[in-house]
């Protein structure tokens, strides 16, 4: 049996949550959460953690050299390093508008990398 202690980030409370797993890695108990979102977060964090990705992408011919970008949805945590390799290879031509898709369906995750600022 294993116990994972995590801090919930589903809301500003930051509840300390304890997740107990059996030898096969199945969740047997979750305690410490104060809302349904906390329980859902703990379950997802232990079984399949995901993260939003934020970075910058090179802009060609713009008033700035880079534009901030983010993933449209969270991606599996284990893909973050490979995702950053793809983001680092990317570039976009100016002008850039908020919401412009820089990379469609990043690594087959269904998440797009989108611009979060305007560049003339």
C-alpha positions as a Markdown table, in Angstrom:
| # | Residue | x | y | z |
|---|---|---|---|---|
| 1 | Unk | 0.0 | 0.0 | 0.0 |
| 2 | Unk | 1.2 | 3.5 | -0.8 |
| 3 | Unk | 0.0 | 7.0 | 0.4 |
| 4 | Unk | 0.4 | 10.1 | -1.7 |
| 5 | Unk | 0.1 | 13.5 | -0.1 |
| 6 | Unk | -0.8 | 16.3 | -2.4 |
| 7 | Unk | -2.0 | 19.9 | -2.1 |
| 8 | Unk | -5.2 | 20.6 | -4.1 |
| 9 | Unk | -5.0 | 23.5 | -6.6 |
| 10 | Unk | -8.6 | 23.2 | -7.8 |
| 11 | Unk | -9.5 | 26.3 | -5.7 |
| 12 | Unk | -7.6 | 28.9 | -3.6 |
| 13 | Unk | -8.1 | 26.8 | -0.3 |
| 14 | Unk | -5.1 | 24.5 | -1.0 |
| 15 | Unk | -6.5 | 21.5 | 0.9 |
| 16 | Unk | -3.9 | 18.9 | 2.0 |
| 17 | Unk | -5.2 | 15.6 | 0.5 |
| 18 | Unk | -4.1 | 12.1 | 1.3 |
| 19 | Unk | -4.6 | 9.5 | -1.4 |
| 20 | Unk | -4.2 | 5.8 | -0.4 |
| 21 | Unk | -3.4 | 3.3 | -3.2 |
| 22 | Unk | -3.4 | -0.5 | -3.1 |
| 23 | Unk | -0.4 | -2.5 | -4.4 |
| 24 | Unk | -2.0 | -2.5 | -7.9 |
| 25 | Unk | -2.1 | 1.3 | -7.9 |
| 26 | Unk | -5.8 | 1.6 | -7.5 |
| 27 | Unk | -7.2 | 4.3 | -5.2 |
| 28 | Unk | -8.7 | 2.9 | -2.0 |
| 29 | Unk | -9.3 | 6.1 | -0.1 |
| 30 | Unk | -9.1 | 9.9 | -0.5 |
| 31 | Unk | -9.3 | 12.2 | 2.5 |
| 32 | Unk | -8.7 | 15.8 | 3.3 |
| 33 | Unk | -10.7 | 17.5 | 0.5 |
| 34 | Unk | -13.4 | 19.9 | 1.4 |
| 35 | Unk | -15.3 | 20.0 | -1.9 |
| 36 | Unk | -16.1 | 17.8 | -4.9 |
| 37 | Unk | -13.5 | 19.5 | -7.0 |
| 38 | Unk | -10.8 | 18.5 | -4.6 |
| 39 | Unk | -11.8 | 14.9 | -4.8 |
| 40 | Unk | -11.8 | 15.0 | -8.6 |
| 41 | Unk | -8.5 | 16.8 | -8.7 |
| 42 | Unk | -6.8 | 14.3 | -6.3 |
| 43 | Unk | -8.2 | 11.3 | -8.3 |
| 44 | Unk | -6.9 | 12.8 | -11.6 |
| 45 | Unk | -3.6 | 13.9 | -10.2 |
| 46 | Unk | -2.8 | 10.4 | -8.9 |
| 47 | Unk | -4.1 | 8.4 | -11.9 |
| 48 | Unk | -3.4 | 10.7 | -14.9 |
| 49 | Unk | -1.9 | 14.1 | -14.1 |
| 50 | Unk | -2.3 | 16.9 | -16.7 |
| 51 | Unk | -0.9 | 20.4 | -17.0 |
| 52 | Unk | -1.5 | 23.5 | -19.0 |
| 53 | Unk | 1.5 | 24.6 | -21.1 |
| 54 | Unk | 2.6 | 28.2 | -21.4 |
| 55 | Unk | 5.6 | 29.4 | -23.3 |
| 56 | Unk | 6.5 | 31.8 | -26.1 |
| 57 | Unk | 6.8 | 31.3 | -29.9 |
| 58 | Unk | 9.1 | 33.2 | -32.3 |
| 59 | Unk | 7.4 | 35.9 | -34.4 |
| 60 | Unk | 8.6 | 36.6 | -37.9 |
| 61 | Unk | 8.3 | 40.2 | -39.1 |
| 62 | Unk | 6.6 | 41.5 | -36.1 |
| 63 | Unk | 7.0 | 44.4 | -33.6 |
| 64 | Unk | 8.1 | 41.9 | -31.1 |
| 65 | Unk | 10.4 | 38.8 | -31.4 |
| 66 | Unk | 8.1 | 36.4 | -29.5 |
| 67 | Unk | 4.4 | 36.0 | -28.6 |
| 68 | Unk | 3.2 | 34.3 | -25.4 |
| 69 | Unk | 1.2 | 31.1 | -26.1 |
| 70 | Unk | -0.7 | 28.6 | -24.1 |
| 71 | Unk | -2.3 | 25.2 | -24.6 |
| 72 | Unk | -6.1 | 25.3 | -25.2 |
| 73 | Unk | -6.6 | 22.5 | -22.8 |
| 74 | Unk | -4.4 | 20.6 | -20.3 |
| 75 | Unk | -2.1 | 17.9 | -21.7 |
| 76 | Unk | -0.7 | 14.8 | -20.1 |
| 77 | Unk | 2.2 | 15.7 | -17.7 |
| 78 | Unk | 4.4 | 13.0 | -19.2 |
| 79 | Unk | 4.3 | 14.8 | -22.6 |
| 80 | Unk | 5.4 | 18.2 | -21.4 |
| 81 | Unk | 9.0 | 17.9 | -22.4 |
| 82 | Unk | 8.2 | 16.6 | -25.9 |
| 83 | Unk | 5.5 | 19.3 | -26.2 |
| 84 | Unk | 8.1 | 22.0 | -25.4 |
| 85 | Unk | 10.4 | 20.6 | -28.1 |
| 86 | Unk | 7.6 | 21.2 | -30.6 |
| 87 | Unk | 6.8 | 24.6 | -29.3 |
| 88 | Unk | 10.4 | 25.6 | -29.5 |
| 89 | Unk | 10.5 | 24.6 | -33.2 |
| 90 | Unk | 7.4 | 26.7 | -34.0 |
| 91 | Unk | 7.2 | 30.2 | -35.4 |
| 92 | Unk | 4.4 | 32.4 | -36.6 |
| 93 | Unk | 4.2 | 35.3 | -39.1 |
| 94 | Unk | 3.1 | 38.7 | -38.0 |
| 95 | Unk | 0.5 | 40.1 | -37.4 |
| 96 | Unk | -0.5 | 37.8 | -34.6 |
| 97 | Unk | -3.9 | 38.0 | -32.9 |
| 98 | Unk | -5.1 | 36.6 | -29.6 |
| 99 | Unk | -6.4 | 33.1 | -30.2 |
| 100 | Unk | -4.5 | 32.4 | -33.4 |
| 101 | Unk | -3.6 | 28.8 | -33.5 |
| 102 | Unk | 0.2 | 28.3 | -33.7 |
| 103 | Unk | 0.2 | 24.5 | -33.5 |
| 104 | Unk | -2.9 | 22.4 | -34.1 |
| 105 | Unk | -3.4 | 19.2 | -32.1 |
| 106 | Unk | -0.1 | 19.2 | -30.3 |
| 107 | Unk | 1.3 | 15.7 | -30.2 |
| 108 | Unk | -2.1 | 14.3 | -30.9 |
| 109 | Unk | -3.4 | 15.5 | -27.5 |
| 110 | Unk | -6.3 | 17.5 | -29.0 |
| 111 | Unk | -4.8 | 20.6 | -27.5 |
| 112 | Unk | -3.9 | 23.6 | -29.7 |
| 113 | Unk | -1.1 | 26.0 | -28.9 |
| 114 | Unk | -2.7 | 29.5 | -29.2 |
| 115 | Unk | -1.4 | 33.0 | -29.1 |
| 116 | Unk | -2.3 | 35.0 | -26.0 |
| 117 | Unk | -1.3 | 38.5 | -27.1 |
| 118 | Unk | -1.4 | 40.8 | -30.2 |
| 119 | Unk | 1.7 | 41.4 | -32.2 |
| 120 | Unk | 1.7 | 44.0 | -35.1 |
